[in-house]
Structure formats: structure tokens, C-alpha cells
Amino acid sequence: MARTALRVLKEHAETFAGHSPSRFAILAFTTIIALTTLVLATPWASATGRWTDLPSALFTATSTVCVTGLTVVDMSTHWSPFGNAVILIGAQIGGIGVLTMASMMGMVVTRRLSLRQRLIAASDTNPLRTHAGPVSEGQAIRLGEVGGLLATVLYSSLTVEALLFVSILPHLLWRGTDLPVALYDALYLSVSAFNNVGYTPFDDGLASYAGDGYLMAVLVIGVFAGSLGYPVVYAAIGNLRAVITGATRHPHWSLHVRLTVVTTLVLAAFGTLMFTLTEWSNPGTIGMGAEWTRPWQALFYATMTRSGGFSLFDPSQLSDSGLLVSQLMMFIGGGSASTAGGIKVTTIAVLFLAALAEARGQTEIQAFDRRIPHDVLRVAVSIVLWGVSIVLTATLVILPFTDQPVDDVLFDVISAFATCGLSTGVTAELPTVGMLVLSATMWAGRVGTVTLAAAIASSPNRQLFKHPEERPIVG
């Protein structure tokens, strides 16, 4: 009887996932957050052995599973070892992707990947797959490659985190940290860095490590690796294997991979230059260190604003120009299907290429000798408009509940939407209503604007006729 009920429940879940991948994605993601909230609220999860109030538990669970890093409690002292273990597991699930994790579990149980499981997993690599029916544009990952992608996700996550762990542990021991504490801190930082969470196990964050160039370099590498996206890692591994085996001397890099890597490097250079110029003489930020360390600290902060969430200084001390650049970098975020948030680097790249094509009088959007379909541009525009709408709405709702400047509130809201985790101090002082609004903002930012829009739409609207064309005046 029990097996029959489980089989029926499984069939219903698979049918629901096949008919509405976007709604299934939101349901699965929300369920994970709800379960994590209930566990964190229990006395076993807190260091004091007392119940954690539900809003704080919900905020922490959402921030963890959404790999954001914003906090309303002291992460280094509030949680027990059990609570910290739950947080690390939640961050790992959130970083890998709920749908990818579900497909992995299904593959472990059934020892195969059904078509529906492939479609579910593929929804994590391309949000356009969350629409019911076929997707017309070329995919970064084909359905036949999903099995290999899942293996890449698992192995690359564990491998990078293991490399980060063995890189950080000896350094912490060299600094005089006791072995048990060093083991815990190294594991915590490794998971937090690769999954772009930004949590630290230290009482003062990374303030005491501001002059530690080695640890900063390791964290930058970990965050950068997590922010590229699993399709990019999958392509890199495939090309490397082909070169080693002699299958090809000329690796093939898809347009998605090229746009992601090039745009990421451009943003890193742009952010480093802007923060170096705007914060050079600011004693509250990079100006506190020696002159030769300031460009390096600017690179560190530029990397962390794109979703890493680690910080060597209080972001509230940024100059107005630095604050504006930070908001821009956070809003853009990292690569698609990565542990980073934001509207994604390929989105901003497509918009820039569209504007460039228009300025040149070209009818097609082109990059690297490839033509980008106009439906991709429509999705990019939709993502930006949805993102701006969510950020502005959340900011307007929170403002009446705080006396903080609008710039600081906007900074924290963008950080929540982009799952970055940096804060000017507004988040820690918010009342319950503000915490709930920011939780919803983190949830919307991690679910993704395309997935959210597809879930809201009841069904695809296939219009069998066309209205007469007429051009309004724009610009």
C-alpha cells in the first residue's frame, strides 16, 4: 500500500514537472526553504538551546538556500554545530541548484535519467526551458548532454571545494589557529566561497584578514570559479579532454561560453579600475591599506560585488561613486547557471551587443561570427525590466519601516535580489516586515525572473493571427 502511494505520488510529481517546469522549480525551491526554516527554528540549531524566532529563521534559511549571505543574526555565535551544518548543506543545495539536485537524486535511485528528469535538470542550465513546449534557440547544454552535465556539477563542486579546503587549512594553521577550529573554518570558507554565499565563521568577518593577500587570493579564485556557471565548466572540461586525447587541436567554444568569459573579465577589470579610482583616498575602505595593496583590494571587492559577498570593510563607508558602482556590479551578477545571482553577464552582453548593432545600422545582433536571435534579446530585456521592478518595489515597501538613507536601503535590496550578501547595515536593523520583504526579494532573485514570469503565466499563448503593424516613436 505504501509503495503504491509513493509510486502514484512520484508519477503525479513527474507529470506536474513535465507540464509546468517553472512552477515545479518554484515549488521545489520554496519547499527546501520551508524545511530549512523549520529546522533552524528548533532549539538544536541555536547555540543557546532556545527557539529562534520564525522571521529570523526564515530570513537565514532563505539567505542560505538562495546563497545570498545577508544576515539578521550573528552567524559566528548564534548557531550550534548542528545549525551550522544545516546552513552549509542548504548553501550546497542552493549553489548546485534545487532542480539539478533533484535530478541527481533521481539518477541515484533509478540509475538512469528519464526524459522528464533531463528536462528538469536542463531548466537549471537555461531558464528558457522552464516554458512548456520546445525552445527554439540553440541551447548551451543539449538534452543528450545533461547526464554529463550533472556529473560535471557534482565533481566540479566537490573538487573545487576540496582544493579550496586544502589551500586554506595549512594557511590557517600557519596563522596559529588550532587544528579543530582550522578544519571547521576551512570547510566553512570553502563552501561559502564556491557557492558565493559570503558567510564567514569569524566574529569580525574578514576584517582581521584585510592584509592577508594569500587568503584573499584563494577566496577570489573560489568565488570566480563558482560565478562562471556549470555550462562553462562543462565546456572547459570537454575541450580539455578532447585536446588531451588528441580528438581535436582546435577546441570549440560556444557563443555562451565566450560571452560569459569575456564579459566576466571585462567587468572584473572595470570594477577594479573604478573602485581603485573612487576609493583610493577613502580611509574607510581600501584607503586604509598600503598603496601597493589598494588595487588588489579593489579587485577583491569588485569580485565580491558580483555575488561573492565577502568584504574587507564596511560597505557603508563607500563613497557615493563607489556605492553606485557596487550597485551596478551587484545587479549584473555572474554567469548563467552559476552559484552567482543578478541578471547575469550574458544578459548585459546581449543588451550591449543589441545597442552596438543599432548604432552601426545592422539588422542582426552578432558576436564572434555568430548571429543572436531576436527572441534572446526579448528575454534579456524582460529580465532587466523584471529585475528593476522587483528592486524598486521592495525598496519602496521597506523605506517606511526604516530611517536609513534611500541609497543604503537600495544597496541592501539590490544585494538581496542579486544574492550578493553585502550590506550597509540596513538589513540587521529591519523590523519583521522588512525582513519578510527582503526574504521575498532574495527568493525572487534566486528563482530567476524568467522562471517567475513563466510560472505566473497560466499557459503558453499561441496566437493564430497577427495584428496590423504600426511603429510608435521611441527615443
Secondary structure, DSSP 8 states (H G I E B T S, - for coil): -HHHHHHHHHHHHHHHHHH-HHHHHHHHHHHHHHHHHHHHHSGGGBTTSS---HHHHHHHHHHHHTT----SS-TTTSB-HHHHHHHHHHHHHHHH-HHHHHHHHHHHHHSS--HHHHHHHHHHH-GGGGSSS---S--SS-GGGHHHHHHHHHHHHHHHHHHHHHHHHHHHHHTT--HHHHHHHHHHHHHHHHTT----SSTTTTGGGTT-HHHHHHHHHHHHHHHH-HHHHHHHHHHHHHHHHTS-SS----HHHHHHHHHHHHHHHHHHHHHHHHHTT-TTTGGGS-GGGHHHHHHHHHHIIIII---SS-GGGS-HHHHHHHHHHHHH-S-TTSS--SS-HHHHHHHHHHHHHHHHT-SSEEETTEEE-HHHHHHHHHHHHHHHHHHHHHHHHHGGG--S-HHHHHHHHHHHHTT----SSTGGG--HHHHHHHHHHHHHHHH-HHHHHHHHSSS-----S----------
